[in-house]
Amino acid sequence: MRILSATLTNFRNLAETTLEFSPHVNLLLGRNGEGKTNLLEALNWFALGRSHRGAKADELVAFGQDALHVALSVEEESGAVVACEFGLDRSGGRRLRLDGEPLKGKADLIGRLVTVVFNPDSIGLVRGAPQQRRQFVDQGMAELDAAFLAHLGACQRVLKQKTGLLHDLRRGFGGNGRGREELTAWNRELAYHAAGVCRGRAAYAALLEPYLRTGHEAMAGSVGTVDFDYRPRLESVMKHLISGGGKLPSEDELAGAISAEFDYIMDSEIRRGRPLSGPQFDDFGITLEGVDLRTYGSQGQTRTAAIAMILGRSDVLFGQRRMRPVLFFDDIFSELDRERTRRLQEMSSRDHQVFIASARSDDITGWRPEGLRAWRVQGGRFTAVEGDAITAGD
């Protein structure tokens, strides 16, 4: 998958422009705050249907403007070229188009443009809160299985209803005496969708682990075996994983076990007024030779493991769907030593289109990959540079 070109209008501080990209390596040089990350955000938005930086629509629209528009020309693995467009209004309005045809919502974007972002926050995949690891796995599995995405969305909607009902029941509002019956109904529906989510997460962890190990060894050398294991909060799911040698039963059988667990803890949930178990509490463990990297890993170990996880996601996608995502490196090389930096650059550019945003041109000193295109970014404006000019002017 390749982004061939982009036309940007009123996106943050970026000047209205059209850029033609290399199918191999694209380098964005400039001081912090000049617009490098803004371009990556604009290119990545269509893949997620949102800003990967968590920004709201009104924060993306340029100052003094009412709306923005970004149009991308994307080459798929088949060689077909598609037009991907999105427009955002400061008031929250959103327009999505694929080859001129409107798309209904974010779910329709899955698989249209696949990207992976590396930035200084990527270390949070190892050291951060469980939510970051859940989001990483959920996004990876959603790229492979539309049914998983449907289960995940339904799970979130039902959980919201259940949470509201538990809050009411704790305060003594029982819904004319039918509160427990209603809670039981929500639990049955939640158990059904939770089974789909848990099975998907377990499957993705199993798919990712061998690629994670290969990528970690390529980055760090033979320093030990990395494991990536699914750690569900639901006891019924954990028991099945243990007894099944890491495999889960059918969705119907698992849903029945989860439903029974919800029934067992119902009184406790009512007393506390909130859900006490479910896939919203799941986590994943990353260990090196049995040592938990979240707790005991060094800065270098956790960063290398996080990068290997993200590269592993690309390999899973290619193995399952024969697709290679576009890779974005946003000021991460300063966090790596020279040897690991060069290994990552060589590994990633071999099979992917890569965008590198850096405040330091020496991040690529001595590295001139095939088809390199470079721009210097200043005040949201892009100036193409070549040859010795790439390393000049830092």
C-alpha positions as CSV (number, residue, x, y, z in Angstrom):
1,M,0.0,0.0,0.0
2,R,1.3,3.4,-1.0
3,I,0.2,7.0,-0.6
4,L,1.1,8.5,-4.0
5,S,0.1,12.1,-3.4
6,A,-1.9,14.4,-1.0
7,T,-3.7,17.7,-1.5
8,L,-4.2,19.6,1.8
9,T,-6.5,22.6,2.4
10,N,-6.8,24.3,5.8
11,F,-5.3,21.5,7.9
12,R,-3.8,23.0,11.0
13,N,-0.8,25.2,10.1
14,L,-0.1,23.5,6.8
15,A,-0.1,25.7,3.7
16,E,-2.5,24.7,0.9
17,T,-0.4,22.4,-1.2
18,T,-0.2,19.2,-3.2
19,L,2.7,16.8,-2.5
20,E,3.9,13.9,-4.6
21,F,5.5,11.1,-2.5
22,S,8.1,8.5,-3.1
23,P,6.8,4.9,-2.9
24,H,9.8,4.1,-0.8
25,V,11.2,6.7,1.8
26,N,9.9,10.2,2.4
27,L,11.9,12.4,4.8
28,L,10.4,15.5,6.5
29,L,13.0,17.8,8.2
30,G,12.4,20.7,10.4
31,R,12.4,22.1,13.9
32,N,9.6,21.0,16.3
33,G,6.4,22.9,15.7
34,E,7.0,23.6,12.1
35,G,4.4,21.1,10.8
36,K,6.1,17.8,10.3
37,T,3.8,15.9,12.6
38,N,0.8,17.7,11.3
39,L,1.4,16.3,7.8
40,L,1.6,12.7,9.3
41,E,-1.6,13.4,11.1
42,A,-3.3,14.5,7.9
43,L,-2.1,11.5,6.0
44,N,-3.1,9.1,8.8
45,W,-6.5,10.5,9.5
46,F,-8.3,8.5,6.8
47,A,-6.9,5.2,8.1
48,L,-8.5,5.7,11.5
49,G,-11.4,8.1,10.9
50,R,-9.8,10.2,13.7
51,S,-6.6,12.0,14.7
52,H,-4.1,9.5,16.1
53,R,-3.1,12.4,18.4
54,G,-6.6,12.5,19.9
55,A,-7.3,16.0,18.5
56,K,-10.9,17.2,17.9
57,A,-12.1,18.4,14.5
58,D,-12.0,22.1,15.6
59,E,-8.4,21.7,16.5
60,L,-7.5,20.3,13.1
61,V,-9.1,23.1,11.1
62,A,-6.7,26.0,10.4
63,F,-7.1,29.2,12.4
64,G,-9.7,31.5,10.9
65,Q,-11.2,28.8,8.6
66,D,-14.5,26.9,8.9
67,A,-13.5,23.6,7.3
68,L,-10.6,21.5,6.1
69,H,-10.2,19.1,3.2
70,V,-7.6,16.4,2.5
71,A,-7.5,14.3,-0.7
72,L,-5.1,11.3,-1.0
73,S,-4.2,9.2,-4.0
74,V,-3.6,5.7,-2.7
75,E,-2.2,2.7,-4.5
76,E,-3.5,-0.6,-3.2
77,E,-1.5,-3.9,-3.2
78,S,-3.3,-4.9,-6.4
79,G,-1.9,-1.8,-8.2
80,A,-5.3,-0.1,-8.3
81,V,-5.3,3.6,-7.4
82,V,-8.1,5.0,-5.3
83,A,-9.0,8.5,-4.2
84,C,-9.5,8.9,-0.4
85,E,-11.0,12.1,0.8
86,F,-12.2,13.6,4.1
87,G,-13.5,16.9,5.1
88,L,-14.1,18.2,8.6
89,D,-16.1,21.2,9.8
90,R,-15.2,23.2,12.8
91,S,-18.7,22.4,14.1
92,G,-18.0,18.7,14.0
93,G,-19.4,17.9,10.5
94,R,-17.6,15.1,8.6
95,R,-17.5,14.0,5.0
96,L,-15.8,10.8,3.8
97,R,-15.5,9.7,0.2
98,L,-13.8,6.9,-1.6
99,D,-13.5,7.3,-5.4
100,G,-16.1,10.1,-5.1
101,E,-18.6,7.9,-3.4
102,P,-19.7,8.9,0.1
103,L,-18.9,6.5,3.0
104,K,-21.4,6.2,5.9
105,G,-19.0,6.1,8.8
106,K,-15.7,5.0,10.4
107,A,-16.4,1.3,10.0
108,D,-16.3,1.7,6.2
109,L,-12.7,3.0,6.5
110,I,-11.3,-0.3,7.8
111,G,-8.8,-1.7,5.4
112,R,-9.1,1.2,2.9
113,L,-5.8,2.8,4.0
114,V,-3.7,0.9,6.6
115,T,-1.0,2.8,8.5
116,V,1.2,2.3,11.5
117,V,2.6,5.2,13.6
118,F,5.8,5.1,15.6
119,N,6.3,8.1,17.9
120,P,7.8,8.7,21.4
121,D,4.6,7.5,22.9
122,S,4.9,4.1,21.4
123,I,6.8,2.9,24.4
124,G,3.4,3.1,26.2
125,L,2.5,-0.2,24.4
126,V,4.8,-1.9,26.9
127,R,4.9,0.4,29.9
128,G,1.6,2.2,29.6
129,A,-1.9,1.4,30.9
130,P,-3.7,-1.8,29.7
131,Q,-6.0,0.4,27.5
132,Q,-3.1,1.1,25.1
133,R,-2.4,-2.6,24.6
134,R,-6.1,-3.4,24.2
135,Q,-6.4,-0.6,21.5
136,F,-3.3,-1.9,19.7
137,V,-4.7,-5.5,19.6
138,D,-8.2,-4.4,18.8
139,Q,-7.1,-2.3,15.9
140,G,-4.9,-5.1,14.5
141,M,-7.7,-7.6,14.8
142,A,-10.2,-5.3,13.3
143,E,-8.0,-5.0,10.2
144,L,-8.4,-8.8,9.7
145,D,-11.9,-9.5,10.8
146,A,-15.0,-7.3,10.3
147,A,-17.0,-9.6,12.7
148,F,-14.6,-8.8,15.5
149,L,-15.1,-5.1,14.9
150,A,-18.8,-5.6,15.1
151,H,-18.5,-7.5,18.4
152,L,-16.3,-4.8,19.8
153,G,-18.6,-2.0,18.9
154,A,-21.6,-3.8,20.2
155,C,-19.8,-4.7,23.4
156,Q,-19.0,-1.0,24.0
157,R,-22.7,0.0,23.4
158,V,-24.1,-2.7,25.7
159,L,-21.5,-2.0,28.4
160,K,-22.7,1.6,28.4
161,Q,-26.3,0.5,28.9
162,K,-25.3,-1.9,31.7
163,T,-23.2,0.7,33.5
164,G,-26.1,3.1,33.5
165,L,-28.5,0.5,34.8
166,L,-26.1,-0.5,37.6
167,H,-25.8,3.1,38.6
168,D,-29.6,3.4,38.9
169,L,-30.0,0.1,40.7
170,R,-27.4,1.2,43.3
171,R,-29.4,4.4,43.9
172,G,-32.6,2.3,44.4
173,F,-34.2,2.9,41.0
174,G,-35.2,-0.6,40.0
175,G,-37.2,0.1,36.9
176,N,-40.6,-0.8,38.5
177,G,-39.1,-3.9,40.0
178,R,-37.8,-5.2,36.7
179,G,-34.3,-3.9,37.1
180,R,-32.7,-7.3,37.7
181,E,-34.5,-8.8,34.8
182,E,-33.3,-6.0,32.6
183,L,-29.7,-6.4,33.9
184,T,-29.9,-10.1,33.2
185,A,-30.9,-9.4,29.6
186,W,-28.0,-6.9,29.2
187,N,-25.6,-9.5,30.7
188,R,-26.7,-12.1,28.1
189,E,-26.1,-9.8,25.2
190,L,-22.8,-8.5,26.7
191,A,-21.7,-12.1,27.2
192,Y,-22.4,-12.9,23.5
193,H,-20.3,-10.0,22.2
194,A,-17.6,-10.4,24.9
195,A,-17.1,-14.0,23.7
196,G,-16.4,-12.7,20.2
197,V,-14.0,-10.0,21.5
198,C,-12.1,-12.4,23.8
199,R,-11.7,-15.0,21.1
200,G,-10.4,-12.3,18.7
201,R,-7.9,-11.0,21.2
202,A,-6.6,-14.4,22.0
203,A,-6.3,-15.2,18.3
204,Y,-4.4,-12.0,17.6
205,A,-2.0,-12.5,20.4
206,A,-1.2,-15.9,19.0
207,L,-0.7,-14.5,15.5
208,L,1.5,-11.6,16.7
209,E,3.9,-13.5,19.0
210,P,6.1,-15.2,16.4
211,Y,6.5,-12.0,14.4
212,L,7.2,-10.1,17.5
213,R,10.0,-12.5,18.4
214,T,11.5,-12.3,14.9
215,G,11.4,-8.5,14.8
216,H,12.8,-8.2,18.3
217,E,15.8,-10.5,17.5
218,A,16.4,-8.5,14.2
219,M,16.5,-5.3,16.3
220,A,18.3,-6.4,19.4
221,G,20.1,-9.5,18.5
222,S,19.9,-12.8,20.4
223,V,19.2,-11.5,23.8
224,G,16.4,-13.9,24.8
225,T,12.8,-14.9,23.9
226,V,10.0,-12.4,23.9
227,D,6.5,-13.6,24.8
228,F,3.2,-11.8,24.2
229,D,0.3,-13.4,26.1
230,Y,-3.4,-12.6,26.5
231,R,-4.5,-11.9,30.1
232,P,-8.3,-11.8,30.2
233,R,-10.0,-10.4,33.3
234,L,-12.9,-12.8,33.0
235,E,-12.2,-16.0,35.0
236,S,-14.3,-18.1,32.7
237,V,-12.1,-17.1,29.7
238,M,-8.9,-17.6,31.6
239,K,-9.9,-21.1,32.7
240,H,-10.8,-22.1,29.1
241,L,-7.4,-20.7,27.9
242,I,-5.5,-22.8,30.5
243,S,-7.5,-26.0,30.0
244,G,-7.5,-25.6,26.2
245,G,-3.8,-25.1,25.9
246,G,-4.3,-21.4,24.8
247,K,-7.3,-22.1,22.6
248,L,-10.8,-21.0,23.3
249,P,-14.1,-22.9,22.6
250,S,-16.8,-21.8,20.2
251,E,-18.4,-18.4,20.7
252,D,-21.7,-20.0,22.0
253,E,-19.9,-22.2,24.6
254,L,-17.7,-19.3,25.7
255,A,-20.7,-16.9,25.8
256,G,-22.5,-19.4,28.1
257,A,-19.6,-19.5,30.5
258,I,-19.2,-15.7,30.5
259,S,-23.0,-15.3,31.1
260,A,-22.8,-17.6,34.1
261,E,-19.9,-15.6,35.5
262,F,-21.9,-12.3,35.1
263,D,-24.8,-14.0,37.0
264,Y,-22.5,-15.0,39.8
265,I,-21.2,-11.5,40.4
266,M,-24.5,-9.7,39.7
267,D,-25.3,-8.8,43.4
268,S,-21.8,-7.4,43.9
269,E,-22.1,-5.3,40.8
270,I,-25.4,-3.9,42.0
271,R,-24.0,-3.0,45.4
272,R,-21.0,-1.2,43.8
273,G,-23.0,0.3,41.0
274,R,-20.5,-0.6,38.3
275,P,-19.3,-3.5,36.2
276,L,-16.6,-5.6,37.9
277,S,-15.6,-7.9,35.1
278,G,-15.5,-8.0,31.3
279,P,-13.2,-7.5,28.3
280,Q,-12.9,-3.8,29.2
281,F,-10.4,-4.9,31.9
282,D,-8.3,-7.2,29.7
283,D,-4.5,-6.8,29.4
284,F,-1.6,-8.4,27.5
285,G,1.8,-9.3,29.0
286,I,5.1,-8.7,27.3
287,T,8.0,-10.6,28.8
288,L,11.7,-11.1,27.9
289,E,13.0,-14.4,29.2
290,G,10.1,-14.5,31.6
291,V,10.8,-11.0,33.0
292,D,7.9,-8.6,32.8
293,L,9.1,-5.7,30.7
294,R,6.4,-3.3,31.9
295,T,7.7,-3.5,35.4
296,Y,11.4,-4.4,35.1
297,G,12.4,-3.5,31.5
298,S,15.0,-0.9,30.8
299,Q,14.2,2.1,28.6
300,G,16.0,0.5,25.7
301,Q,14.4,-2.9,26.2
302,T,10.9,-1.5,26.4
303,R,11.3,0.7,23.4
304,T,12.8,-2.1,21.3
305,A,9.9,-4.4,22.3
306,A,7.3,-1.7,21.4
307,I,8.8,-1.2,18.0
308,A,8.9,-4.9,17.4
309,M,5.3,-5.1,18.3
310,I,4.3,-2.5,15.8
311,L,6.4,-4.1,13.0
312,G,4.9,-7.4,14.0
313,R,1.4,-6.0,13.4
314,S,2.5,-5.2,9.8
315,D,3.7,-8.7,9.4
316,V,0.5,-10.2,10.7
317,L,-1.5,-8.0,8.3
318,F,0.7,-9.1,5.4
319,G,0.5,-12.8,6.4
320,Q,-3.3,-12.7,6.6
321,R,-4.3,-10.2,3.9
322,R,-1.2,-9.7,1.8
323,M,-1.2,-6.0,2.7
324,R,1.7,-3.8,3.8
325,P,0.8,-0.7,5.8
326,V,2.3,2.7,5.3
327,L,4.8,3.4,8.2
328,F,5.2,6.8,9.9
329,F,8.3,7.4,12.1
330,D,7.8,10.6,14.1
331,D,11.0,11.7,15.9
332,I,11.8,8.3,17.3
333,F,15.4,7.8,16.1
334,S,16.9,10.0,18.8
335,E,15.6,7.5,21.3
336,L,17.6,4.6,19.7
337,D,21.3,4.0,19.4
338,R,22.9,4.2,15.9
339,E,22.9,0.5,15.3
340,R,19.3,-0.1,16.1
341,T,18.3,3.0,14.2
342,R,20.0,1.7,11.0
343,R,18.5,-1.8,11.5
344,L,15.0,-0.3,11.8
345,Q,15.5,1.9,8.8
346,E,16.7,-1.0,6.7
347,M,14.0,-3.4,7.9
348,S,11.1,-1.0,7.4
349,S,12.1,0.4,4.0
350,R,12.6,-3.0,2.5
351,D,8.9,-3.8,2.1
352,H,7.0,-0.6,3.1
353,Q,6.5,3.0,2.1
354,V,8.0,5.0,5.0
355,F,7.5,8.6,6.2
356,I,10.2,9.9,8.5
357,A,9.7,13.2,10.4
358,S,12.9,14.3,12.2
359,A,14.4,17.5,13.7
360,R,17.9,16.1,13.0
361,S,19.2,15.3,9.5
362,D,21.9,13.2,11.1
363,D,19.3,10.6,11.8
364,I,19.9,9.4,8.3
365,T,23.6,10.2,8.0
366,G,25.1,7.8,5.6
367,W,21.8,6.3,4.6
368,R,20.5,7.0,1.1
369,P,17.7,4.5,0.4
370,E,16.4,3.9,-3.1
371,G,13.8,6.5,-4.1
372,L,14.4,8.9,-1.2
373,R,12.4,12.2,-1.4
374,A,13.0,14.9,1.2
375,W,11.4,18.2,2.2
376,R,12.3,20.8,4.7
377,V,9.3,22.1,6.6
378,Q,9.1,25.6,7.9
379,G,6.0,27.4,9.1
380,G,3.8,24.7,7.5
381,R,5.4,25.1,4.1
382,F,7.3,22.4,2.3
383,T,10.5,22.9,0.3
384,A,11.9,19.9,-1.6
385,V,15.6,19.2,-0.9
386,E,18.1,16.9,-2.5
387,G,21.7,15.6,-2.1
388,D,23.9,17.6,0.3
389,A,21.0,20.0,1.0
390,I,19.3,17.2,3.0
391,T,22.0,17.5,5.8
392,A,22.4,21.2,5.5
393,G,20.7,23.9,7.6
394,D,20.0,22.0,10.9
